[in-house]
Amino acid sequence: MTNDLCALLVRVLHWFILCEWKLLLLNLEDKLKNRIVILFIFALTSFFFAYGQQGTKDTGPYTPAKNSAERQAILDSLRGNQDVVFQVHYLKVHRGWCWVDTTPLDKQGHATAEGGPNLLHLENGIWKVMDLSRVPDDPDDPLGAEDASPGFVKNVLKTFSGVPRDIFPKSTK
């Protein structure tokens, strides 16, 4: 619910309670007073529940559409100051986290570097690239991030709290 809507609701509620509510209740019998109070509480609770739930639905992991603002912001975070475009091999976003596997390309479409996977986190409206070197190496898993094996993903989840498991590709192992 937006702050403006909440503020308006609080002002209306305050006015109602201070002015009309007292006058109304002074002239009613006790049973009717109780019914009105219960109805008012039910209506207020329903309002907060209905409007408080908007925008909080978890739609699960998704891939932002090509040319969408979200996808552009993610790729811009990866790009930094480089003059490259990205070939996107994999991209999933969920709950403010993103797993993306890209190859940087020059203007002619040739790879400028090896590329690879990255973990990003949305912080204060800006996608930040997380340092995957913080994830402990697994000697039994030499590919690590390149394959996003179950062991690697488990270590990522331990290293970066809040990362949803479902943004990672299914392991080829």
N, CA and C atoms as an extended XYZ file, in Angstrom:
519
Properties=species:S:1:pos:R:3:atomname:S:1:resname:S:1:resid:I:1 pbc="F F F"
N         0.851       -1.159        0.000 N   MET     1
C         0.000        0.000        0.000 CA  MET     1
C         0.903        1.230        0.000 C   MET     1
N         0.555        2.254       -0.760 N   THR     2
C         1.400        3.428       -0.839 CA  THR     2
C         1.284        4.245        0.439 C   THR     2
N         2.318        5.040        0.721 N   ASN     3
C         2.326        5.874        1.913 CA  ASN     3
C         1.211        6.909        1.875 C   ASN     3
N         0.922        7.472        0.685 N   ASP     4
C        -0.140        8.468        0.563 CA  ASP     4
C        -1.494        7.863        0.918 C   ASP     4
N        -1.736        6.646        0.451 N   LEU     5
C        -3.001        5.978        0.733 CA  LEU     5
C        -3.126        5.674        2.219 C   LEU     5
N        -2.051        5.237        2.826 N   CYS     6
C        -2.059        4.964        4.268 CA  CYS     6
C        -2.325        6.240        5.060 C   CYS     6
N        -1.648        7.321        4.680 N   ALA     7
C        -1.825        8.587        5.382 CA  ALA     7
C        -3.269        9.080        5.270 C   ALA     7
N        -3.839        8.961        4.080 N   LEU     8
C        -5.227        9.365        3.880 CA  LEU     8
C        -6.167        8.520        4.729 C   LEU     8
N        -5.925        7.213        4.741 N   LEU     9
C        -6.753        6.322        5.539 CA  LEU     9
C        -6.659        6.664        7.019 C   LEU     9
N        -5.483        6.948        7.499 N   VAL    10
C        -5.307        7.303        8.909 CA  VAL    10
C        -6.042        8.599        9.225 C   VAL    10
N        -5.946        9.588        8.312 N   ARG    11
C        -6.656       10.856        8.555 CA  ARG    11
C        -8.176       10.656        8.581 C   ARG    11
N        -8.684        9.867        7.643 N   VAL    12
C       -10.127        9.596        7.603 CA  VAL    12
C       -10.554        8.849        8.853 C   VAL    12
N        -9.786        7.852        9.206 N   LEU    13
C       -10.089        7.074       10.402 CA  LEU    13
C       -10.061        7.959       11.651 C   LEU    13
N        -9.075        8.817       11.750 N   HIS    14
C        -8.954        9.726       12.893 CA  HIS    14
C       -10.165       10.650       12.975 C   HIS    14
N       -10.550       11.232       11.846 N   TRP    15
C       -11.709       12.118       11.819 CA  TRP    15
C       -12.968       11.359       12.220 C   TRP    15
N       -13.135       10.165       11.654 N   PHE    16
C       -14.314        9.359       11.943 CA  PHE    16
C       -14.399        9.038       13.427 C   PHE    16
N       -13.313        8.651       14.001 N   ILE    17
C       -13.316        8.275       15.419 CA  ILE    17
C       -13.584        9.487       16.296 C   ILE    17
N       -12.927       10.597       16.026 N   LEU    18
C       -13.060       11.769       16.886 CA  LEU    18
C       -14.404       12.475       16.746 C   LEU    18
N       -14.936       12.519       15.547 N   CYS    19
C       -16.154       13.305       15.325 CA  CYS    19
C       -17.424       12.462       15.339 C   CYS    19
N       -17.657       11.825       14.248 N   GLU    20
C       -18.919       11.149       14.033 CA  GLU    20
C       -19.128        9.928       14.917 C   GLU    20
N       -18.107        9.197       15.165 N   TRP    21
C       -18.229        7.951       15.916 CA  TRP    21
C       -18.822        8.187       17.305 C   TRP    21
N       -18.295        9.176       18.015 N   LYS    22
C       -18.791        9.460       19.359 CA  LYS    22
C       -20.255        9.899       19.321 C   LYS    22
N       -20.584       10.751       18.363 N   LEU    23
C       -21.969       11.210       18.267 CA  LEU    23
C       -22.906       10.058       17.925 C   LEU    23
N       -22.493        9.202       17.049 N   LEU    24
C       -23.317        8.079       16.650 CA  LEU    24
C       -23.542        7.125       17.813 C   LEU    24
N       -22.495        6.805       18.518 N   LEU    25
C       -22.602        5.823       19.591 CA  LEU    25
C       -23.390        6.343       20.796 C   LEU    25
N       -23.393        7.628       21.000 N   LEU    26
C       -24.133        8.183       22.133 CA  LEU    26
C       -25.633        7.931       21.994 C   LEU    26
N       -26.126        7.842       20.784 N   ASN    27
C       -27.554        7.728       20.548 CA  ASN    27
C       -28.029        6.309       20.245 C   ASN    27
N       -27.172        5.299       20.320 N   LEU    28
C       -27.559        3.947       19.961 CA  LEU    28
C       -27.612        3.038       21.187 C   LEU    28
N       -28.371        1.971       21.056 N   GLU    29
C       -28.430        0.977       22.111 CA  GLU    29
C       -27.158        0.134       22.081 C   GLU    29
N       -26.872       -0.560       23.172 N   ASP    30
C       -25.627       -1.332       23.308 CA  ASP    30
C       -25.472       -2.421       22.244 C   ASP    30
N       -26.544       -3.181       21.935 N   LYS    31
C       -26.428       -4.249       20.943 CA  LYS    31
C       -26.087       -3.687       19.573 C   LYS    31
N       -26.710       -2.595       19.210 N   LEU    32
C       -26.438       -1.983       17.919 CA  LEU    32
C       -25.025       -1.402       17.898 C   LEU    32
N       -24.595       -0.826       19.022 N   LYS    33
C       -23.228       -0.306       19.117 CA  LYS    33
C       -22.214       -1.417       18.850 C   LYS    33
N       -22.429       -2.573       19.478 N   ASN    34
C       -21.509       -3.696       19.314 CA  ASN    34
C       -21.479       -4.173       17.867 C   ASN    34
N       -22.638       -4.246       17.237 N   ARG    35
C       -22.687       -4.678       15.842 CA  ARG    35
C       -21.946       -3.702       14.929 C   ARG    35
N       -22.125       -2.416       15.165 N   ILE    36
C       -21.450       -1.403       14.345 CA  ILE    36
C       -19.937       -1.481       14.554 C   ILE    36
N       -19.516       -1.643       15.783 N   VAL    37
C       -18.084       -1.740       16.072 CA  VAL    37
C       -17.491       -2.970       15.381 C   VAL    37
N       -18.172       -4.110       15.461 N   ILE    38
C       -17.685       -5.337       14.827 CA  ILE    38
C       -17.640       -5.161       13.307 C   ILE    38
N       -18.679       -4.572       12.735 N   LEU    39
C       -18.708       -4.336       11.305 CA  LEU    39
C       -17.585       -3.390       10.881 C   LEU    39
N       -17.370       -2.356       11.649 N   PHE    40
C       -16.307       -1.402       11.333 CA  PHE    40
C       -14.933       -2.072       11.394 C   PHE    40
N       -14.684       -2.868       12.418 N   ILE    41
C       -13.402       -3.568       12.556 CA  ILE    41
C       -13.217       -4.551       11.397 C   ILE    41
N       -14.284       -5.268       11.039 N   PHE    42
C       -14.206       -6.206        9.921 CA  PHE    42
C       -13.879       -5.463        8.624 C   PHE    42
N       -14.557       -4.348        8.367 N   ALA    43
C       -14.325       -3.584        7.141 CA  ALA    43
C       -12.899       -3.041        7.099 C   ALA    43
N       -12.416       -2.530        8.208 N   LEU    44
C       -11.063       -1.988        8.273 CA  LEU    44
C       -10.023       -3.081        8.070 C   LEU    44
N       -10.240       -4.232        8.707 N   THR    45
C        -9.319       -5.361        8.548 CA  THR    45
C        -9.309       -5.844        7.105 C   THR    45
N       -10.487       -5.933        6.498 N   SER    46
C       -10.563       -6.365        5.099 CA  SER    46
C        -9.831       -5.396        4.177 C   SER    46
N        -9.993       -4.102        4.443 N   PHE    47
C        -9.320       -3.087        3.634 CA  PHE    47
C        -7.810       -3.248        3.713 C   PHE    47
N        -7.274       -3.348        4.923 N   PHE    48
C        -5.825       -3.483        5.084 CA  PHE    48
C        -5.319       -4.786        4.491 C   PHE    48
N        -6.080       -5.862        4.635 N   PHE    49
C        -5.654       -7.136        4.075 CA  PHE    49
C        -5.626       -7.070        2.552 C   PHE    49
N        -6.695       -6.529        1.963 N   ALA    50
C        -6.797       -6.482        0.501 CA  ALA    50
C        -5.730       -5.583       -0.111 C   ALA    50
N        -5.544       -4.393        0.422 N   TYR    51
C        -4.584       -3.470       -0.164 CA  TYR    51
C        -3.167       -3.742        0.310 C   TYR    51
N        -3.008       -4.331        1.460 N   GLY    52
C        -1.671       -4.653        1.958 CA  GLY    52
C        -1.049       -5.806        1.220 C   GLY    52
N        -1.858       -6.657        0.590 N   GLN    53
C        -1.334       -7.818       -0.132 CA  GLN    53
C        -0.944       -7.482       -1.562 C   GLN    53
N        -1.370       -6.356       -2.074 N   GLN    54
C        -1.045       -6.010       -3.457 CA  GLN    54
C         0.456       -5.797       -3.594 C   GLN    54
N         1.033       -6.352       -4.631 N   GLY    55
C         2.446       -6.174       -4.899 CA  GLY    55
C         3.338       -7.120       -4.115 C   GLY    55
N         2.785       -7.965       -3.256 N   THR    56
C         3.614       -8.869       -2.484 CA  THR    56
C         3.477      -10.305       -2.959 C   THR    56
N         2.744      -10.518       -4.024 N   LYS    57
C         2.579      -11.877       -4.532 CA  LYS    57
C         3.907      -12.363       -5.102 C   LYS    57
N         4.305      -13.544       -4.703 N   ASP    58
C         5.536      -14.138       -5.198 CA  ASP    58
C         5.197      -14.960       -6.426 C   ASP    58
N         5.636      -14.473       -7.577 N   THR    59
C         5.305      -15.148       -8.825 CA  THR    59
C         6.320      -16.223       -9.178 C   THR    59
N         7.324      -16.409       -8.354 N   GLY    60
C         8.349      -17.403       -8.624 CA  GLY    60
C         9.427      -16.845       -9.539 C   GLY    60
N        10.384      -17.671       -9.908 N   PRO    61
C        11.478      -17.197      -10.757 CA  PRO    61
C        10.980      -16.889      -12.166 C   PRO    61
N        11.598      -15.907      -12.776 N   TYR    62
C        11.207      -15.520      -14.131 CA  TYR    62
C        12.415      -14.963      -14.872 C   TYR    62
N        12.296      -14.902      -16.177 N   THR    63
C        13.311      -14.296      -17.033 CA  THR    63
C        12.748      -12.984      -17.559 C   THR    63
N        13.384      -11.858      -17.227 N   PRO    64
C        12.890      -10.576      -17.745 CA  PRO    64
C        12.922      -10.565      -19.275 C   PRO    64
N        11.921       -9.961      -19.856 N   ALA    65
C        11.798       -9.909      -21.318 CA  ALA    65
C        12.949       -9.127      -21.937 C   ALA    65
N        13.302       -9.510      -23.172 N   LYS    66
C        14.325       -8.758      -23.898 CA  LYS    66
C        13.874       -7.310      -24.008 C   LYS    66
N        14.816       -6.410      -23.872 N   ASN    67
C        14.595       -4.961      -23.953 CA  ASN    67
C        13.772       -4.405      -22.790 C   ASN    67
N        13.487       -5.206      -21.764 N   SER    68
C        12.770       -4.670      -20.603 CA  SER    68
C        13.730       -3.838      -19.754 C   SER    68
N        13.177       -2.930      -18.980 N   ALA    69
C        14.001       -2.073      -18.120 CA  ALA    69
C        14.768       -2.905      -17.092 C   ALA    69
N        14.137       -3.938      -16.567 N   GLU    70
C        14.798       -4.765      -15.563 CA  GLU    70
C        15.990       -5.511      -16.166 C   GLU    70
N        15.788       -6.107      -17.313 N   ARG    71
C        16.884       -6.832      -17.983 CA  ARG    71
C        18.017       -5.872      -18.317 C   ARG    71
N        17.668       -4.686      -18.808 N   GLN    72
C        18.682       -3.679      -19.152 CA  GLN    72
C        19.471       -3.264      -17.915 C   GLN    72
N        18.801       -3.083      -16.788 N   ALA    73
C        19.488       -2.699      -15.551 CA  ALA    73
C        20.446       -3.797      -15.087 C   ALA    73
N        20.033       -5.049      -15.219 N   ILE    74
C        20.891       -6.174      -14.839 CA  ILE    74
C        22.136       -6.195      -15.715 C   ILE    74
N        21.947       -6.105      -17.031 N   LEU    75
C        23.083       -6.154      -17.948 CA  LEU    75
C        23.971       -4.920      -17.818 C   LEU    75
N        23.386       -3.762      -17.524 N   ASP    76
C        24.183       -2.553      -17.288 CA  ASP    76
C        25.085       -2.729      -16.068 C   ASP    76
N        24.582       -3.404      -15.043 N   SER    77
C        25.409       -3.658      -13.859 CA  SER    77
C        26.598       -4.549      -14.200 C   SER    77
N        26.373       -5.522      -15.066 N   LEU    78
C        27.473       -6.382      -15.501 CA  LEU    78
C        28.451       -5.621      -16.395 C   LEU    78
N        27.923       -4.759      -17.223 N   ARG    79
C        28.712       -4.054      -18.235 CA  ARG    79
C        29.705       -3.088      -17.609 C   ARG    79
N        29.281       -2.373      -16.574 N   GLY    80
C        30.159       -1.358      -15.995 CA  GLY    80
C        30.474       -0.307      -17.035 C   GLY    80
N        31.774       -0.041      -17.241 N   ASN    81
C        32.203        0.969      -18.214 CA  ASN    81
C        32.609        0.355      -19.554 C   ASN    81
N        32.403       -0.925      -19.733 N   GLN    82
C        32.784       -1.593      -20.978 CA  GLN    82
C        31.788       -1.269      -22.085 C   GLN    82
N        32.299       -1.156      -23.290 N   ASP    83
C        31.446       -0.917      -24.457 CA  ASP    83
C        31.160       -2.268      -25.109 C   ASP    83
N        30.290       -3.054      -24.471 N   VAL    84
C        29.962       -4.396      -24.955 CA  VAL    84
C        28.457       -4.618      -24.889 C   VAL    84
N        28.018       -5.592      -25.651 N   VAL    85
C        26.664       -6.113      -25.512 CA  VAL    85
C        26.836       -7.542      -25.002 C   VAL    85
N        25.766       -8.140      -24.547 N   PHE    86
C        25.873       -9.478      -23.985 CA  PHE    86
C        25.013      -10.474      -24.748 C   PHE    86
N        25.606      -11.626      -24.976 N   GLN    87
C        24.829      -12.773      -25.401 CA  GLN    87
C        24.408      -13.441      -24.089 C   GLN    87
N        23.122      -13.525      -23.852 N   VAL    88
C        22.609      -14.075      -22.599 CA  VAL    88
C        22.288      -15.552      -22.808 C   VAL    88
N        22.982      -16.396      -22.039 N   HIS    89
C        22.756      -17.840      -22.125 CA  HIS    89
C        21.714      -18.297      -21.111 C   HIS    89
N        21.669      -17.601      -19.979 N   TYR    90
C        20.740      -17.970      -18.910 CA  TYR    90
C        20.507      -16.739      -18.056 C   TYR    90
N        19.249      -16.541      -17.648 N   LEU    91
C        18.908      -15.404      -16.794 CA  LEU    91
C        17.641      -15.739      -16.025 C   LEU    91
N        17.739      -15.725      -14.709 N   LYS    92
C        16.565      -15.930      -13.845 CA  LYS    92
C        16.629      -14.927      -12.704 C   LYS    92
N        15.453      -14.380      -12.380 N   VAL    93
C        15.306      -13.403      -11.300 CA  VAL    93
C        14.224      -13.889      -10.358 C   VAL    93
N        14.467      -13.706       -9.053 N   HIS    94
C        13.462      -14.045       -8.057 CA  HIS    94
C        13.822      -13.344       -6.748 C   HIS    94
N        12.838      -12.680       -6.174 N   ARG    95
C        12.964      -12.012       -4.877 CA  ARG    95
C        14.224      -11.148       -4.750 C   ARG    95
N        14.518      -10.374       -5.796 N   GLY    96
C        15.632       -9.438       -5.729 CA  GLY    96
C        17.001      -10.061       -5.963 C   GLY    96
N        17.038      -11.297       -6.432 N   TRP    97
C        18.296      -11.971       -6.752 CA  TRP    97
C        18.256      -12.404       -8.212 C   TRP    97
N        19.425      -12.430       -8.843 N   CYS    98
C        19.505      -12.797      -10.247 CA  CYS    98
C        20.731      -13.670      -10.485 C   CYS    98
N        20.539      -14.757      -11.226 N   TRP    99
C        21.645      -15.583      -11.710 CA  TRP    99
C        21.650      -15.437      -13.216 C   TRP    99
N        22.782      -14.992      -13.766 N   VAL   100
C        22.871      -14.720      -15.191 CA  VAL   100
C        24.180      -15.276      -15.732 C   VAL   100
N        24.110      -15.888      -16.901 N   ASP   101
C        25.293      -16.410      -17.585 CA  ASP   101
C        25.362      -15.728      -18.939 C   ASP   101
N        26.436      -14.990      -19.182 N   THR   102
C        26.553      -14.190      -20.394 CA  THR   102
C        27.933      -14.340      -21.032 C   THR   102
N        28.002      -13.914      -22.276 N   THR   103
C        29.277      -13.738      -22.973 CA  THR   103
C        29.293      -12.309      -23.502 C   THR   103
N        30.315      -11.525      -23.154 N   PRO   104
C        30.396      -10.158      -23.687 CA  PRO   104
C        30.836      -10.176      -25.156 C   PRO   104
N        30.158       -9.364      -25.955 N   LEU   105
C        30.430       -9.293      -27.388 CA  LEU   105
C        30.774       -7.862      -27.786 C   LEU   105
N        31.666       -7.720      -28.783 N   ASP   106
C        31.954       -6.388      -29.306 CA  ASP   106
C        30.870       -5.999      -30.324 C   ASP   106
N        31.054       -4.849      -30.955 N   LYS   107
C        30.039       -4.355      -31.893 CA  LYS   107
C        29.868       -5.257      -33.122 C   LYS   107
N        30.896       -6.043      -33.424 N   GLN   108
C        30.815       -6.965      -34.556 CA  GLN   108
C        30.225       -8.314      -34.145 C   GLN   108
N        29.934       -8.488      -32.866 N   GLY   109
C        29.347       -9.733      -32.397 CA  GLY   109
C        30.367      -10.798      -32.024 C   GLY   109
N        31.632      -10.402      -31.868 N   HIS   110
C        32.682      -11.340      -31.477 CA  HIS   110
C        32.890      -11.279      -29.960 C   HIS   110
N        33.128      -12.445      -29.386 N   ALA   111
C        33.357      -12.499      -27.941 CA  ALA   111
C        34.610      -11.712      -27.578 C   ALA   111
N        34.489      -10.861      -26.564 N   THR   112
C        35.630      -10.068      -26.100 CA  THR   112
C        36.290      -10.711      -24.888 C   THR   112
N        35.607      -11.637      -24.277 N   ALA   113
C        36.129      -12.352      -23.101 CA  ALA   113
C        35.352      -13.648      -22.980 C   ALA   113
N        35.777      -14.470      -22.042 N   GLU   114
C        35.120      -15.758      -21.867 CA  GLU   114
C        33.709      -15.610      -21.303 C   GLU   114
N        33.482      -14.620      -20.480 N   GLY   115
C        32.167      -14.451      -19.865 CA  GLY   115
C        31.941      -15.488      -18.793 C   GLY   115
N        30.695      -15.729      -18.475 N   GLY   116
C        30.361      -16.724      -17.469 CA  GLY   116
C        29.225      -16.259      -16.586 C   GLY   116
N        28.972      -17.031      -15.534 N   PRO   117
C        27.842      -16.725      -14.661 CA  PRO   117
C        28.171      -15.650      -13.629 C   PRO   117
N        27.122      -14.963      -13.196 N   ASN   118
C        27.224      -13.955      -12.154 CA  ASN   118
C        25.979      -14.001      -11.287 C   ASN   118
N        26.161      -13.636      -10.035 N   LEU   119
C        25.063      -13.485       -9.085 CA  LEU   119
C        24.901      -12.003       -8.819 C   LEU   119
N        23.672      -11.517       -8.949 N   LEU   120
C        23.392      -10.107       -8.672 CA  LEU   120
C        22.304      -10.000       -7.617 C   LEU   120
N        22.358       -8.904       -6.864 N   HIS   121
C        21.358       -8.644       -5.838 CA  HIS   121
C        20.845       -7.219       -6.011 C   HIS   121
N        19.543       -7.048       -5.915 N   LEU   122
C        18.916       -5.736       -6.031 CA  LEU   122
C        18.979       -5.050       -4.678 C   LEU   122
N        19.777       -3.986       -4.592 N   GLU   123
C        19.955       -3.252       -3.340 CA  GLU   123
C        19.608       -1.784       -3.567 C   GLU   123
N        18.595       -1.310       -2.869 N   ASN   124
C        18.146        0.076       -3.007 CA  ASN   124
C        17.861        0.447       -4.457 C   ASN   124
N        17.243       -0.488       -5.183 N   GLY   125
C        16.846       -0.227       -6.560 CA  GLY   125
C        17.958       -0.374       -7.587 C   GLY   125
N        19.141       -0.821       -7.170 N   ILE   126
C        20.280       -0.969       -8.087 CA  ILE   126
C        20.786       -2.401       -8.017 C   ILE   126
N        21.000       -3.009       -9.184 N   TRP   127
C        21.538       -4.365       -9.230 CA  TRP   127
C        23.027       -4.318       -8.957 C   TRP   127
N        23.467       -5.081       -7.961 N   LYS   128
C        24.880       -5.157       -7.573 CA  LYS   128
C        25.407       -6.553       -7.877 C   LYS   128
N        26.585       -6.617       -8.495 N   VAL   129
C        27.229       -7.894       -8.785 CA  VAL   129
C        27.890       -8.393       -7.501 C   VAL   129
N        27.547       -9.620       -7.111 N   MET   130
C        28.113      -10.218       -5.904 CA  MET   130
C        29.460      -10.877       -6.238 C   MET   130
N        30.347      -10.873       -5.275 N   ASP   131
C        31.685      -11.432       -5.443 CA  ASP   131
C        31.639      -12.945       -5.209 C   ASP   131
N        31.641      -13.709       -6.302 N   LEU   132
C        31.555      -15.168       -6.192 CA  LEU   132
C        32.845      -15.788       -5.653 C   LEU   132
N        33.918      -15.016       -5.581 N   SER   133
C        35.143      -15.563       -4.992 CA  SER   133
C        34.980      -15.784       -3.486 C   SER   133
N        33.943      -15.212       -2.899 N   ARG   134
C        33.643      -15.443       -1.474 CA  ARG   134
C        33.063      -16.835       -1.227 C   ARG   134
N        32.551      -17.470       -2.291 N   VAL   135
C        31.952      -18.800       -2.161 CA  VAL   135
C        33.088      -19.821       -2.016 C   VAL   135
N        33.050      -20.649       -0.966 N   PRO   136
C        34.121      -21.633       -0.770 CA  PRO   136
C        34.221      -22.603       -1.943 C   PRO   136
N        35.463      -22.913       -2.315 N   ASP   137
C        35.710      -23.893       -3.379 CA  ASP   137
C        35.413      -25.287       -2.867 C   ASP   137
N        34.957      -26.120       -3.766 N   ASP   138
C        34.724      -27.530       -3.461 CA  ASP   138
C        35.691      -28.334       -4.319 C   ASP   138
N        36.664      -29.047       -3.689 N   PRO   139
C        37.645      -29.794       -4.479 CA  PRO   139
C        37.016      -30.878       -5.358 C   PRO   139
N        35.822      -31.333       -5.004 N   ASP   140
C        35.136      -32.349       -5.797 CA  ASP   140
C        34.308      -31.744       -6.928 C   ASP   140
N        34.327      -30.423       -7.031 N   ASP   141
C        33.512      -29.730       -8.026 CA  ASP   141
C        34.358      -28.655       -8.705 C   ASP   141
N        35.237      -29.045       -9.629 N   PRO   142
C        36.154      -28.075      -10.222 CA  PRO   142
C        35.471      -27.012      -11.088 C   PRO   142
N        34.290      -27.291      -11.617 N   LEU   143
C        33.618      -26.299      -12.454 CA  LEU   143
C        32.942      -25.201      -11.639 C   LEU   143
N        32.553      -25.498      -10.406 N   GLY   144
C        31.956      -24.496       -9.535 CA  GLY   144
C        30.814      -23.747      -10.182 C   GLY   144
N        30.983      -22.440      -10.299 N   ALA   145
C        29.929      -21.574      -10.836 CA  ALA   145
C        29.591      -21.896      -12.293 C   ALA   145
N        30.556      -22.390      -13.041 N   GLU   146
C        30.327      -22.668      -14.460 CA  GLU   146
C        29.213      -23.696      -14.676 C   GLU   146
N        29.069      -24.619      -13.727 N   ASP   147
C        28.054      -25.658      -13.864 CA  ASP   147
C        26.893      -25.475      -12.892 C   ASP   147
N        27.064      -24.597      -11.902 N   ALA   148
C        26.062      -24.394      -10.848 CA  ALA   148
C        25.600      -25.733      -10.287 C   ALA   148
N        26.573      -26.545       -9.901 N   SER   149
C        26.281      -27.868       -9.350 CA  SER   149
C        25.574      -27.734       -8.006 C   SER   149
N        24.925      -28.789       -7.533 N   PRO   150
C        24.243      -28.725       -6.234 CA  PRO   150
C        25.179      -28.298       -5.095 C   PRO   150
N        26.427      -28.775       -5.127 N   GLY   151
C        27.382      -28.385       -4.091 CA  GLY   151
C        27.711      -26.908       -4.149 C   GLY   151
N        27.915      -26.388       -5.355 N   PHE   152
C        28.204      -24.967       -5.510 CA  PHE   152
C        27.014      -24.122       -5.058 C   PHE   152
N        25.820      -24.510       -5.498 N   VAL   153
C        24.615      -23.759       -5.125 CA  VAL   153
C        24.456      -23.763       -3.605 C   VAL   153
N        24.694      -24.890       -2.974 N   LYS   154
C        24.599      -24.991       -1.516 CA  LYS   154
C        25.568      -24.004       -0.852 C   LYS   154
N        26.789      -23.901       -1.383 N   ASN   155
C        27.772      -22.961       -0.833 CA  ASN   155
C        27.373      -21.510       -1.084 C   ASN   155
N        26.747      -21.233       -2.235 N   VAL   156
C        26.259      -19.876       -2.518 CA  VAL   156
C        25.174      -19.502       -1.507 C   VAL   156
N        24.260      -20.436       -1.247 N   LEU   157
C        23.162      -20.173       -0.308 CA  LEU   157
C        23.695      -19.914        1.095 C   LEU   157
N        24.776      -20.572        1.463 N   LYS   158
C        25.394      -20.334        2.773 CA  LYS   158
C        26.107      -18.983        2.809 C   LYS   158
N        26.743      -18.622        1.694 N   THR   159
C        27.543      -17.397        1.638 CA  THR   159
C        26.674      -16.142        1.544 C   THR   159
N        25.625      -16.209        0.753 N   PHE   160
C        24.749      -15.055        0.531 CA  PHE   160
C        23.348      -15.404        1.029 C   PHE   160
N        23.015      -14.928        2.199 N   SER   161
C        21.709      -15.277        2.771 CA  SER   161
C        20.584      -14.640        1.953 C   SER   161
N        19.518      -15.383        1.792 N   GLY   162
C        18.343      -14.882        1.082 CA  GLY   162
C        18.283      -15.253       -0.383 C   GLY   162
N        19.350      -15.841       -0.922 N   VAL   163
C        19.340      -16.217       -2.334 CA  VAL   163
C        18.366      -17.379       -2.530 C   VAL   163
N        17.390      -17.223       -3.415 N   PRO   164
C        16.465      -18.336       -3.668 CA  PRO   164
C        17.129      -19.401       -4.546 C   PRO   164
N        16.963      -20.635       -4.175 N   ARG   165
C        17.573      -21.756       -4.904 CA  ARG   165
C        17.074      -21.835       -6.339 C   ARG   165
N        15.842      -21.384       -6.582 N   ASP   166
C        15.233      -21.596       -7.899 CA  ASP   166
C        15.724      -20.660       -9.009 C   ASP   166
N        16.682      -19.775       -8.720 N   ILE   167
C        17.225      -18.947       -9.797 CA  ILE   167
C        18.350      -19.661      -10.551 C   ILE   167
N        18.851      -20.750       -9.976 N   PHE   168
C        19.968      -21.443      -10.592 CA  PHE   168
C        19.476      -22.458      -11.621 C   PHE   168
N        20.282      -22.664      -12.688 N   PRO   169
C        19.893      -23.680      -13.681 CA  PRO   169
C        19.991      -25.078      -13.074 C   PRO   169
N        19.269      -25.979      -13.643 N   LYS   170
C        19.352      -27.364      -13.205 CA  LYS   170
C        20.740      -27.889      -13.553 C   LYS   170
N        21.356      -28.579      -12.626 N   SER   171
C        22.703      -29.086      -12.817 CA  SER   171
C        22.736      -30.149      -13.909 C   SER   171
N        23.861      -30.170      -14.629 N   THR   172
C        24.027      -31.185      -15.667 CA  THR   172
C        24.582      -32.480      -15.091 C   THR   172
N        24.906      -32.479      -13.803 N   LYS   173
C        25.422      -33.691      -13.150 CA  LYS   173
C        24.312      -34.617      -12.766 C   LYS   173
